[in-house]
């Protein structure tokens, strides 16, 4: 069953989610070929391919996860969140970039939003693409199909989220 799920995941990503997978593959190949990121930096998380990069932000693009620098205790939370973005890619297909990717990138990087978060006026994970990515990632991790798993049942997870801080997620 695991094999079938993996094949379906990859097939859907490379058909329905083609634009973001081409972009994700281009970044992944650039990092592995031109930047010569070693095998220790590459990993598989569920069905996604990942790489630890020297950037401070993290990003999910198609079936690729780019994991930035962070404290070790925050890694599981960020991986789950970024995997949620890969699931958004499966759900939205060609609409992923305009509906999730571009708004998420702007939310993470525009100075007006960054300053708002620094002043404590906004929570990075309350913006709709980030909140939805958390929910999808947590459901996938817990294996649950129903219920709202984004409500912070786990206090440690909320602490990790706050300590992890925003990235290009």
Helices and strands as residue ranges (DSSP letters): H 2-15, H 18-29, I 30-34, G 39-41, E 42-45, E 48-52, E 59-61, E 64-67, G 72-74, H 75-92, G 93-95, H 96-96, I 97-101, H 102-109, H 111-118, G 124-126, H 128-142, H 155-164
